[in-house]
Amino acid sequence: MIHSAALRRAAVLAAVALLSGCAAIRPPGDTAAASLPTDATTAVQQHAGGAASPAATASWWAQFGDPLLPGLVQEALQASPQVTSAQATLRQARALRDLAAAGLVPNVGTSASAGRNRARNVSSNQFQAGFDAGWEPDLFGRTRAGVAAAEEDAAASALSLADVQVSLAAEVAVDLITLRGLQARLAIAQANLASQQETSQIAQWRLQAGLATSLEAEQARAAAEQTQAQIPSLQLAIAQYASALAVLTGRPPAEAQAEQLTPLAAIPKAPDALAQSLPTDTLRQRPDVRAAEARVRAALARVTQADAARYPSFNLSGSLGLSALTVGGLTGPGAVVSSLLASLSLPLFDGGAINAQVRAQDAAAQQTAATLQSVALNALKEVEDALVELRSSRERQATLARAAEAASNAALLATQQYGGGLVDFQTVLQTQRTQLALQDSLASAQADAAVAHVRLYKALGGGWQPDATSTATATP
């Protein structure tokens, strides 16, 4: 049976290419870019209104209007244990690449020895010094394939680092936006509490004047206490998100101080211009997809490396040195010694070990191809989900804004009319409860819309730029 690494690579590449229209894999040396399926590209274009360079969104977090967000993102990118771990993995992969590349060049060493022998009451000395060299010519590409695999592993590690940075920046932004939303809800609850306490005081005055019943006074007090009860839970959630931000930026949770996130800032909002600059080539702007592609190429290179073990291997070695019975004799003309050795080895019978290794690498290549397919499909799912979430949150926010405005007007009118005895107390209670509920929902919707923007930027690669991975400092 004739085994061909080229046929295996072609078979695996054909399988990988069937990514449900998601992406095309590039074999080594092929620079063709993957492309989005038409429906996904159209969906992004309809939302964004056009394509732009990912550099336009490279620092999207700086455009949300929160003064603390850019600093927190930079702290996280510099000090987060997640980034530190990914950087160490990258350094390891690059060291292994250099180790594999060392096999392409001869190795040269030096040695020196001194010995004393005694036989039949006769003693003799032996002194040696010299250089040794060895080289295995890579005639069938086994070593080069190993180097190619290590190169792709290093590239995948650099891309994984970029993916960690993209995810980390998005997580920091989501946590801060959620915290700002909680702060807005807390301010709303405190404002409504003040209004309800004022209403309760009016009810007490009317009770003393004989214009109201004890029932109305107790209902007013109950409404105020109910709103008061929401405040501690909101304060707890704010403290928890402050601790989460501390951990993301590489600091102990004990150092988190919610007060450091004050004075209160508005809920961050992405500018419309930023939404107009979303890149449409989703798969090519995601480091996790690129990393999965690199792992496929590494697996294919290992198939070639395993297949090359079937062929002969050559070894050249030699030495040049000095040998003498005395130290002074090392400088004599007859002390020079040299040797040259060439060897050839060819596997004849190995119990099927080479075939098993090739099959194992074939299976590994198929696994990485399946992983790439999963990553690509998940990337498109994240984009579609983020687009739907963003559209839904915008519509909900607009509706709630109108409803909250109307509820505020109604609550104000009801309070004024109750003070004048024109409406009953149930009307006041109902309008105040509606006002609090709608204002709270509006603050949540505003935070949800900002979070949806963040998730969309993350799904589209988070502003990561492919050329940044060469220095392993890709900024999401």
C-alpha positions in Angstrom: 0.0 0.0 0.0 1.3 3.4 -1.0 1.0 6.0 1.8 0.9 9.7 0.7 1.0 12.6 3.1 -0.3 14.8 0.3 -3.4 12.7 -0.1 -4.0 12.8 3.6 -3.7 16.5 3.8 -6.0 16.9 0.9 -8.6 14.7 2.5 -8.5 16.5 5.8 -8.6 19.9 4.0 -11.7 18.8 2.1 -13.4 17.8 5.3 -12.5 21.1 7.0 -13.8 23.1 4.0 -17.3 21.8 4.8 -17.9 24.3 7.5 -21.5 24.7 6.6 -20.5 27.7 4.5 -18.8 29.3 7.5 -15.1 29.4 6.6 -12.5 28.1 4.3 -9.3 26.6 5.8 -6.0 27.7 4.5 -3.4 25.0 4.0 0.2 26.0 4.6 1.3 28.6 2.1 -2.3 29.5 1.1 -3.2 33.0 2.0 -6.8 32.9 0.9 -9.1 34.5 3.5 -12.1 32.8 4.9 -15.5 34.5 4.2 -18.8 34.8 5.9 -21.9 33.2 4.5 -24.1 35.6 2.7 -26.9 35.7 5.2 -24.6 36.5 8.1 -22.7 39.2 6.2 -26.0 40.8 5.1 -27.3 40.8 8.7 -24.2 42.7 9.9 -24.3 45.1 7.0 -28.0 45.9 7.6 -27.2 46.7 11.2 -23.9 48.6 10.7 -24.7 50.3 7.4 -21.3 49.5 6.0 -17.9 48.0 6.6 -14.9 49.6 8.2 -11.4 48.6 9.3 -11.3 46.9 12.7 -8.9 49.6 13.7 -11.9 51.9 13.9 -13.2 49.9 16.9 -9.9 48.9 18.4 -10.6 51.0 21.5 -14.3 50.9 21.5 -14.5 51.0 25.3 -13.1 54.5 25.2 -16.1 55.7 23.3 -18.8 54.7 25.9 -18.5 57.9 27.8 -17.5 56.5 31.2 -14.4 58.1 32.6 -13.3 55.0 34.5 -13.8 52.3 31.8 -10.7 52.9 29.7 -8.4 52.8 32.8 -10.1 49.7 34.1 -9.7 47.9 30.7 -6.0 48.8 30.6 -5.4 47.7 34.1 -7.0 44.4 33.4 -5.0 43.8 30.2 -1.8 44.5 32.1 -2.4 42.8 35.4 -5.1 40.1 35.0 -3.9 36.6 35.8 -5.7 35.4 32.7 -3.4 37.5 30.5 -0.3 36.5 32.5 -1.1 32.8 32.0 -1.7 33.3 28.3 1.5 35.2 27.9 3.4 32.3 29.6 1.8 29.8 27.3 2.9 31.9 24.3 6.5 32.0 25.6 6.5 28.3 26.1 5.2 27.7 22.5 7.8 29.9 21.0 10.5 28.2 23.0 9.3 24.8 21.7 9.3 26.3 18.1 13.0 27.3 18.6 13.7 23.8 19.9 12.2 22.2 16.8 14.1 24.6 14.5 17.4 23.7 16.1 17.2 20.3 14.5 17.7 21.9 11.0 21.3 22.9 11.7 24.4 20.9 12.7 25.2 20.6 16.3 28.8 21.3 17.4 30.3 20.5 20.7 33.7 20.5 22.4 35.2 18.0 24.8 38.4 17.4 26.8 39.5 14.4 28.8 42.5 13.1 30.8 43.0 9.5 31.9 45.5 7.2 33.4 45.6 3.5 32.6 47.6 0.7 34.3 48.2 -2.8 32.9 50.8 -5.4 33.9 52.6 -2.8 36.2 52.8 -0.4 33.2 51.1 3.0 33.5 50.2 5.3 30.7 48.4 8.6 30.4 46.0 9.7 27.7 45.0 13.4 27.0 42.4 14.4 24.5 40.8 17.6 23.3 38.7 18.4 20.3 35.4 19.3 18.6 32.5 17.0 17.7 29.8 17.7 15.1 26.7 15.9 14.0 24.0 16.6 11.5 20.9 14.8 10.2 20.0 16.1 6.7 16.3 16.6 6.5 15.9 15.0 3.1 12.3 14.0 3.4 11.0 17.0 5.3 10.4 15.4 8.7 12.2 18.0 10.7 10.7 20.9 8.6 7.2 19.5 9.2 7.9 19.5 12.9 9.1 23.1 12.7 6.0 24.1 10.8 3.8 22.4 13.4 5.6 24.3 16.2 5.3 27.6 14.3 1.5 27.1 14.0 1.3 26.2 17.7 3.1 29.4 18.5 0.7 31.3 16.2 -2.3 29.7 17.9 -0.9 30.6 21.3 -0.5 34.3 20.2 -4.1 34.2 18.9 -5.3 32.7 22.1 -3.7 35.5 24.0 -5.5 38.0 21.8 -8.8 36.1 22.4 -8.2 36.3 26.2 -7.6 40.1 25.9 -10.8 40.5 23.8 -12.9 38.6 26.3 -11.3 40.3 29.2 -12.0 43.8 27.9 -15.6 42.9 27.2 -16.0 41.4 30.7 -14.7 44.5 32.3 -17.0 46.7 30.2 -20.1 44.5 31.0 -19.3 44.5 34.7 -18.9 48.3 34.9 -22.0 48.9 32.8 -24.0 46.6 35.0 -22.6 48.4 38.1 -23.6 51.8 36.6 -27.1 50.4 35.9 -27.4 49.3 39.5 -26.2 52.7 40.7 -28.9 54.3 38.5 -31.5 52.0 40.0 -30.3 52.9 43.5 -30.6 56.6 42.7 -34.1 56.0 41.3 -35.2 54.0 44.4 -33.8 56.8 46.7 -35.6 59.5 44.8 -38.9 57.6 44.8 -38.4 56.8 48.5 -38.2 60.6 49.2 -41.3 61.2 47.2 -43.2 58.4 49.0 -42.0 59.6 52.4 -43.4 63.0 51.4 -46.7 61.4 50.5 -46.7 59.6 53.8 -46.2 62.8 55.6 -49.2 64.4 53.7 -51.3 61.4 54.6 -50.4 61.9 58.3 -51.3 65.6 58.1 -54.7 64.7 56.5 -55.2 62.0 59.2 -54.6 64.6 61.9 -57.0 67.0 60.2 -59.7 64.3 60.0 -59.5 64.3 56.1 -58.0 60.8 55.8 -58.3 57.5 57.5 -55.6 55.5 59.3 -55.8 53.0 56.5 -54.4 55.6 54.0 -51.6 56.6 56.5 -50.6 53.0 56.9 -50.7 52.3 53.2 -48.4 55.2 52.6 -46.0 54.1 55.2 -46.0 50.5 53.9 -45.2 51.8 50.3 -42.3 53.8 51.6 -40.9 50.9 53.7 -41.2 48.6 50.6 -39.1 50.9 48.6 -36.7 51.3 51.4 -36.2 47.5 51.5 -34.9 47.5 47.9 -32.0 49.8 48.7 -29.8 47.3 50.7 -30.0 44.7 48.0 -29.0 47.2 45.3 -26.1 48.3 47.5 -25.0 44.7 48.0 -25.0 44.1 44.2 -23.0 47.2 43.6 -20.4 46.1 46.1 -20.2 42.6 44.5 -19.6 44.1 41.0 -17.0 46.4 42.5 -15.2 43.3 43.8 -15.5 41.5 40.5 -13.9 44.5 38.7 -11.1 44.4 41.3 -10.4 40.7 40.5 -10.5 41.4 36.8 -7.8 44.1 37.2 -5.6 41.8 39.2 -6.4 43.2 42.7 -7.8 41.4 45.7 -11.5 41.8 46.3 -10.8 43.3 49.7 -9.3 46.3 47.8 -12.6 47.0 46.0 -14.3 50.1 47.2 -17.6 51.0 45.6 -16.9 54.5 46.6 -14.1 54.6 44.1 -16.7 54.3 41.4 -18.4 57.4 42.5 -19.4 60.1 41.8 -22.2 58.6 39.9 -21.9 58.5 36.2 -24.5 58.0 33.6 -25.0 54.5 32.2 -22.4 54.1 29.4 -23.9 54.4 26.0 -22.2 53.5 22.7 -22.4 56.4 20.1 -24.3 55.7 17.0 -21.2 56.5 14.9 -19.5 53.5 16.6 -22.2 51.2 15.5 -21.7 52.4 11.9 -18.1 51.1 11.9 -18.7 47.4 12.6 -16.6 45.1 10.4 -18.6 42.6 8.3 -15.9 39.9 7.9 -16.7 38.3 11.2 -14.7 35.1 11.0 -11.6 36.8 9.9 -11.8 39.3 12.7 -12.0 36.8 15.6 -8.8 35.5 17.1 -10.4 32.3 18.3 -11.3 31.4 14.8 -7.8 32.2 13.6 -6.3 30.1 16.5 -8.5 27.2 15.5 -7.2 27.5 11.9 -3.6 27.5 13.1 -4.2 24.4 15.1 -5.6 22.6 12.0 -2.4 23.6 10.1 -0.3 22.3 12.9 -2.1 19.0 12.9 -1.7 18.7 9.2 2.1 19.3 9.6 2.3 16.6 12.2 0.6 14.1 9.7 3.5 15.0 7.3 6.0 14.6 10.1 4.6 11.1 11.1 4.5 10.0 7.4 8.1 11.0 6.9 9.2 8.4 9.4 8.7 5.8 6.8 11.7 7.0 4.8 15.4 6.6 5.3 17.2 8.9 7.7 20.9 9.9 7.3 23.3 11.0 9.9 26.7 12.6 9.5 29.1 13.0 12.4 32.7 13.9 12.7 35.3 15.0 15.1 38.6 16.9 15.0 40.9 17.0 18.0 44.2 16.3 19.7 45.3 13.2 21.4 48.6 12.5 23.2 50.2 10.7 26.1 51.3 13.9 27.7 49.9 17.4 27.9 52.9 18.8 26.1 52.4 16.2 23.3 49.1 17.8 22.4 51.0 20.5 20.5 53.0 18.1 18.5 52.4 17.4 14.8 51.3 13.8 15.4 48.6 14.7 17.9 45.9 15.7 15.4 43.2 13.1 15.0 40.0 13.2 13.0 37.1 11.0 12.1 34.1 11.2 9.8 31.1 8.9 10.0 28.0 8.6 7.7 25.1 6.3 8.6 21.8 5.3 7.0 18.8 3.8 8.8 15.6 2.6 7.3 12.7 1.1 9.2 11.9 -2.4 8.0 9.7 -3.9 10.7 8.3 -2.0 13.7 5.2 -3.9 14.5 3.0 -1.2 12.8 4.2 1.6 15.1 4.7 4.1 12.2 1.3 3.3 10.7 -0.3 3.7 14.1 1.4 7.1 14.6 0.2 8.3 11.2 -3.4 7.2 11.9 -3.2 8.9 15.3 -2.1 12.2 13.7 -4.8 11.8 11.0 -7.4 11.5 13.7 -6.0 14.5 15.6 -6.3 16.5 12.4 -9.9 15.5 12.0 -10.5 16.5 15.6 -9.0 20.0 15.1 -11.1 20.3 11.9 -14.3 19.5 13.8 -13.2 22.0 16.5 -12.7 24.7 13.9 -16.2 24.0 12.5 -17.7 24.4 16.0 -15.8 27.6 16.6 -16.8 29.1 13.3 -20.5 28.2 13.8 -20.4 29.5 17.3 -18.9 32.8 16.1 -21.8 33.3 13.7 -24.3 32.4 16.4 -22.8 35.0 18.8 -23.1 37.7 16.1 -26.7 36.8 15.3 -27.6 36.7 19.0 -25.9 40.0 19.7 -27.7 41.7 16.8 -31.1 40.4 17.9 -30.4 41.4 21.5 -29.2 44.9 20.5 -32.3 45.5 18.3 -34.6 44.2 21.0 -33.0 46.2 23.8 -33.2 49.4 21.7 -36.9 48.9 21.1 -37.6 48.1 24.7 -35.6 51.1 25.9 -37.5 53.5 23.6 -40.9 52.2 24.7 -39.9 52.3 28.4 -38.6 55.8 28.1 -42.0 57.1 26.9 -43.8 55.1 29.5 -41.6 56.3 32.3 -42.1 59.9 31.3 -45.8 59.5 31.3 -45.7 57.7 34.7 -43.7 60.5 36.2 -46.2 63.1 35.0 -49.0 61.0 36.4 -47.4 60.5 39.8 -46.8 64.3 40.1 -50.4 65.1 39.2 -51.8 62.5 41.5 -49.7 63.8 44.4 -50.8 67.4 43.8 -54.4 66.4 43.4 -54.4 64.2 46.5 -53.1 67.1 48.5 -56.0 69.1 47.3 -58.5 66.3 48.0 -59.3 65.8 44.4 -58.3 62.1 44.1 -58.3 59.2 46.5 -55.1 57.7 48.0 -55.3 54.5 46.0 -54.7 56.6 42.8 -51.5 58.1 44.4 -50.2 54.7 45.5 -50.8 53.2 42.1 -49.1 56.0 40.2 -46.1 56.0 42.5 -45.7 52.3 42.2 -46.0 52.5 38.4 -43.4 55.3 38.3 -40.9 53.4 40.3 -41.3 50.2 38.3 -41.0 51.9 35.0 -38.1 54.0 35.9 -36.3 50.9 37.3 -37.1 49.0 34.2 -35.8 51.9 32.0 -32.5 52.0 33.8 -32.2 48.2 33.4 -33.0 48.5 29.7 -30.4 51.2 29.2 -27.8 49.0 30.8 -28.9 46.0 28.7 -28.6 48.1 25.5 -25.0 49.0 26.4 -24.2 45.4 27.3 -25.6 44.3 24.0 -23.2 46.7 22.2 -20.3 45.2 24.1 -21.4 41.7 23.2 -21.7 42.6 19.6 -18.2 44.1 19.5 -16.8 41.0 21.2 -18.6 38.7 18.8 -17.1 40.7 15.9 -13.6 40.3 17.2 -13.5 43.2 19.7 -11.4 45.4 17.4 -8.6 42.8 17.4 -6.2 43.3 14.4 -4.5 40.3 12.8 -1.1 42.0 12.4 -0.9 42.6 16.2 -0.4 38.9 17.0 3.1 39.0 15.6 4.2 40.9 18.7 1.9 39.0 21.1 0.5 42.2 22.3 -2.8 42.2 20.3 -5.1 44.8 21.7 -8.8 43.8 21.5 
